[in-house]
Amino acid sequence: MFPSTRFVARFVVLVLLFAAISPAAHLLTQGRTPYASALSTFGPSTALAAPGCSMQICNKPKGSKPADCLATSLSYNCSKAGGHCTSTAC
């Protein structure tokens, strides 16, 4: 056998060995470690608005366009009167 072929054969055997051991090692250590992350229980959450909160802010475009309300993820109420727009926190 050529030295390069022998090296490739050893490398392939090592990769296959790690591929076979990895799932078994994962099953043995799953959930039984004292080193759990404090952030592991956090997941994506939705933003909840206060009751009566429209979740809109003022959009004041440049030029002669009138101001209007724009949907947002922030807790603000938007009110328009006479071409003027006012945002207030919920």
C-alpha positions as CSV (number, residue, x, y, z in Angstrom):
1,M,0.0,0.0,0.0
2,F,1.2,3.5,-0.8
3,P,1.8,5.9,2.1
4,S,-0.9,8.3,0.8
5,T,-3.5,5.5,0.5
6,R,-2.7,4.3,4.0
7,F,-3.2,7.8,5.3
8,V,-6.5,8.2,3.5
9,A,-7.7,4.8,4.8
10,R,-6.8,5.7,8.4
11,F,-8.6,9.1,8.0
12,V,-11.7,7.4,6.7
13,V,-11.7,4.9,9.5
14,L,-11.4,7.7,12.1
15,V,-14.2,9.7,10.6
16,L,-16.5,6.6,10.5
17,L,-15.6,5.8,14.1
18,F,-16.5,9.3,15.3
19,A,-19.7,9.3,13.2
20,A,-20.7,6.0,14.9
21,I,-19.8,7.1,18.5
22,S,-21.3,10.7,18.3
23,P,-25.0,9.7,18.5
24,A,-24.4,7.3,21.3
25,A,-22.4,9.8,23.3
26,H,-25.2,12.4,22.8
27,L,-27.9,10.0,24.1
28,L,-25.8,9.2,27.2
29,T,-25.3,12.8,28.2
30,Q,-28.6,14.3,27.2
31,G,-30.1,16.3,30.0
32,R,-27.9,15.0,32.8
33,T,-25.2,17.6,32.9
34,P,-24.7,20.0,35.8
35,Y,-23.5,22.6,33.3
36,A,-26.8,23.6,31.7
37,S,-27.1,27.1,30.2
38,A,-29.2,29.6,32.1
39,L,-30.5,30.8,28.7
40,S,-31.6,27.4,27.5
41,T,-35.2,27.9,28.8
42,F,-35.6,31.2,26.9
43,G,-37.3,30.9,23.5
44,P,-38.7,33.3,21.0
45,S,-41.6,35.2,22.6
46,T,-44.2,37.6,21.2
47,A,-44.4,41.2,22.2
48,L,-47.6,41.8,24.1
49,A,-49.2,45.2,24.0
50,A,-51.1,46.8,26.8
51,P,-54.9,46.7,26.4
52,G,-55.9,49.6,24.2
53,C,-52.5,50.0,22.6
54,S,-52.6,50.4,18.8
55,M,-48.9,49.5,18.3
56,Q,-48.5,52.4,15.9
57,I,-46.1,55.4,15.7
58,C,-46.2,58.6,13.7
59,N,-44.8,58.6,10.2
60,K,-43.8,62.1,9.3
61,P,-42.6,62.0,5.7
62,K,-40.5,64.8,4.2
63,G,-42.1,67.3,1.9
64,S,-45.8,68.1,1.7
65,K,-47.1,64.7,2.4
66,P,-49.4,64.5,5.5
67,A,-48.4,62.6,8.6
68,D,-49.9,59.2,9.1
69,C,-49.7,56.2,11.5
70,L,-47.3,53.4,10.9
71,A,-47.5,49.9,12.4
72,T,-44.6,49.0,14.7
73,S,-43.5,46.5,17.4
74,L,-43.2,49.3,19.9
75,S,-45.9,50.0,22.5
76,Y,-47.2,53.3,21.2
77,N,-50.5,54.8,20.3
78,C,-50.8,57.1,17.3
79,S,-53.4,59.8,16.9
80,K,-53.9,62.1,13.9
81,A,-55.7,65.4,13.9
82,G,-55.6,68.2,11.4
83,G,-52.6,66.8,9.5
84,H,-50.6,66.5,12.7
85,C,-49.6,63.2,14.3
86,T,-48.9,62.4,17.9
87,S,-47.3,59.3,19.4
88,T,-47.8,58.5,23.0
89,A,-46.4,55.5,25.0
90,C,-48.8,52.9,26.2
